[in-house]
Amino acid sequence: MQLVIDPAGGVRCLYDETLPLTELGRLSIQRGSHVEPNEAGQWTADLSPVGGPHLGPFATRSAALNAEREWLEQNWLGHG
């Protein structure tokens, strides 16, 4: 898990349960994307909640989730 700490002490990360984040203080959790199936049974990742693109379609949900994580780590995590 990558934690990005800004000069004011704020922390940004992609949420998972690797670390007990509540120990860092009060949390503000916001959705970064929506991974959903389309009518053809393929999967897309909509990153519009963080100003990003729509990715996909992908044959599997796990492929969409991997693309989502990669995009967020490369384009969103360190910016803000």
C-alpha positions as CSV (number, residue, x, y, z in Angstrom):
1,M,0.0,0.0,0.0
2,Q,1.3,3.4,-1.0
3,L,0.7,6.3,1.5
4,V,1.3,9.8,0.1
5,I,1.7,12.3,2.9
6,D,1.4,16.0,2.0
7,P,3.2,18.9,3.7
8,A,0.2,19.6,5.9
9,G,0.2,16.0,7.2
10,G,-2.8,14.7,5.1
11,V,-2.5,11.2,3.8
12,R,-3.8,9.9,0.5
13,C,-3.9,6.2,-0.5
14,L,-5.9,3.6,-2.3
15,Y,-8.0,2.1,0.4
16,D,-7.5,-1.5,1.4
17,E,-7.2,-3.3,4.7
18,T,-3.4,-3.8,4.7
19,L,-3.0,-1.2,7.4
20,P,-5.5,-0.1,10.1
21,L,-5.9,3.4,8.7
22,T,-8.1,4.5,11.6
23,E,-4.9,4.7,13.6
24,L,-3.7,7.6,11.5
25,G,-6.7,9.7,12.5
26,R,-10.1,10.5,11.2
27,L,-10.8,9.1,7.8
28,S,-12.4,10.7,4.8
29,I,-13.1,7.9,2.3
30,Q,-14.3,8.7,-1.2
31,R,-15.0,6.6,-4.2
32,G,-12.4,6.9,-6.9
33,S,-14.2,4.9,-9.6
34,H,-17.0,2.6,-10.5
35,V,-16.2,-0.9,-11.9
36,E,-19.3,-2.3,-13.5
37,P,-20.4,-4.8,-16.1
38,N,-21.9,-3.6,-19.4
39,E,-24.7,-5.2,-21.4
40,A,-22.3,-7.5,-23.1
41,G,-21.0,-9.0,-19.9
42,Q,-17.7,-7.2,-20.1
43,W,-16.3,-4.9,-17.4
44,T,-15.5,-1.2,-17.4
45,A,-13.8,1.1,-14.9
46,D,-15.3,4.6,-14.8
47,L,-12.7,6.9,-13.2
48,S,-14.8,10.1,-13.6
49,P,-15.1,10.6,-9.8
50,V,-11.4,11.6,-9.8
51,G,-11.5,13.3,-13.2
52,G,-10.3,10.3,-15.1
53,P,-11.3,8.3,-18.1
54,H,-13.5,5.3,-18.8
55,L,-11.3,2.2,-19.1
56,G,-12.2,-1.0,-20.9
57,P,-14.1,-3.0,-21.8
58,F,-12.3,-5.9,-20.1
59,A,-13.2,-9.6,-20.3
60,T,-13.0,-10.0,-16.5
61,R,-13.8,-8.0,-13.4
62,S,-10.3,-8.6,-12.1
63,A,-8.8,-7.1,-15.3
64,A,-10.9,-4.0,-14.8
65,L,-9.9,-3.8,-11.2
66,N,-6.2,-4.1,-12.1
67,A,-6.5,-1.3,-14.7
68,E,-8.4,0.8,-12.2
69,R,-5.6,0.4,-9.6
70,E,-2.8,1.1,-12.1
71,W,-4.5,4.2,-13.4
72,L,-5.2,5.6,-9.9
73,E,-1.6,4.9,-8.8
74,Q,-0.1,6.5,-11.8
75,N,-2.4,9.4,-12.3
76,W,-4.2,10.3,-9.1
77,L,-2.4,9.1,-6.0
78,G,0.4,11.6,-6.1
79,H,-1.7,14.5,-7.3
80,G,-4.0,16.4,-5.2
